[in-house]
Amino acid sequence: MSPTVPFWIVAVFYLFIITSFSMAIRRIIKKQLLISSLISVILIPFSTILLILSSIGRGNQNEFDYFINSIKGFELWAWFWLVIFAYLLYWWCLVFHYKKQEK
């Protein structure tokens, strides 16, 4: 069996993904940040599936080490996932900025 990262790291990661997805759906329903939220709703499931499928053949590394080595090895899936994650962080900045302006 391959080594894995601690459960709390996986839990925090998936909590971030689930919270992002639900917040994006909420923003779409409220018609706030519509385009960026639609992009998030499309990218979140795709990136999660991409990350799970790509880590199947990770061998004797945990998920994080495999991801870092894949970035260093210029593997397309890793860079694509990194760009999606950066977009999600940008999208959260937009959400917080929008809420700040709303008040």
C-alpha positions in Angstrom: 0.0 0.0 0.0 1.3 3.5 -0.9 2.0 6.1 1.8 -0.6 8.8 2.1 -0.8 12.3 3.6 -2.5 12.6 7.1 -6.3 12.5 7.1 -6.6 16.1 8.4 -4.9 17.4 5.3 -7.2 15.5 3.0 -10.2 16.7 5.1 -9.2 20.3 4.9 -8.6 20.0 1.1 -12.0 18.5 0.4 -13.7 20.9 2.8 -12.2 23.7 0.7 -13.4 22.1 -2.5 -16.9 21.4 -1.2 -17.2 24.9 0.3 -16.0 26.5 -2.9 -18.4 24.5 -5.0 -21.4 25.3 -2.7 -20.4 29.0 -2.5 -20.2 29.2 -6.3 -23.6 27.6 -6.7 -24.9 30.1 -4.2 -23.4 33.0 -6.1 -24.9 31.8 -9.3 -28.4 31.5 -7.7 -28.0 35.1 -6.3 -26.7 36.2 -9.8 -23.6 37.7 -8.2 -20.1 37.1 -9.8 -22.0 35.1 -12.4 -19.3 34.4 -15.0 -16.5 33.7 -12.5 -18.8 31.5 -10.4 -19.9 29.5 -13.5 -16.2 28.9 -14.4 -15.6 27.7 -10.8 -18.6 25.3 -11.0 -17.1 23.8 -14.2 -13.5 23.7 -13.0 -14.0 22.3 -9.5 -15.4 18.8 -10.4 -13.0 18.6 -13.4 -10.0 19.4 -11.2 -11.0 17.0 -8.5 -11.5 14.1 -10.9 -8.2 15.1 -12.6 -6.3 15.0 -9.3 -7.8 11.7 -8.2 -7.2 9.9 -11.5 -3.7 11.3 -11.9 -2.6 10.1 -8.5 -3.6 6.5 -9.1 -0.1 5.6 -10.4 1.9 7.5 -7.8 3.9 4.5 -6.7 5.7 4.8 -3.4 5.0 8.5 -2.8 2.3 10.3 -0.9 -0.1 12.5 -2.9 1.7 15.8 -2.1 5.2 14.5 -3.0 3.8 13.1 -6.2 2.1 16.4 -7.1 5.3 18.4 -6.4 7.4 15.9 -8.4 4.9 16.1 -11.2 5.2 19.9 -11.2 9.0 19.7 -11.3 8.7 17.2 -14.1 6.5 19.6 -16.1 3.6 17.2 -16.3 0.7 18.9 -17.9 -2.0 17.6 -15.5 -0.1 19.0 -12.5 0.3 22.5 -14.0 -3.3 22.5 -15.2 -4.4 21.6 -11.6 -2.1 24.3 -10.1 -3.7 26.9 -12.4 -7.2 25.8 -11.4 -6.3 26.0 -7.7 -4.8 29.5 -8.3 -8.0 30.5 -10.0 -10.1 29.2 -7.0 -8.0 31.3 -4.7 -8.5 34.3 -7.0 -12.2 33.6 -7.1 -12.4 33.6 -3.2 -10.6 37.0 -3.3 -13.4 38.2 -5.6 -16.1 36.8 -3.3 -14.6 38.5 -0.2 -14.1 41.8 -2.1 -17.7 41.6 -3.3 -19.0 41.0 0.2 -16.9 43.9 1.5 -18.3 46.2 -1.2 -21.8 45.0 -0.4 -21.6 46.3 3.2 
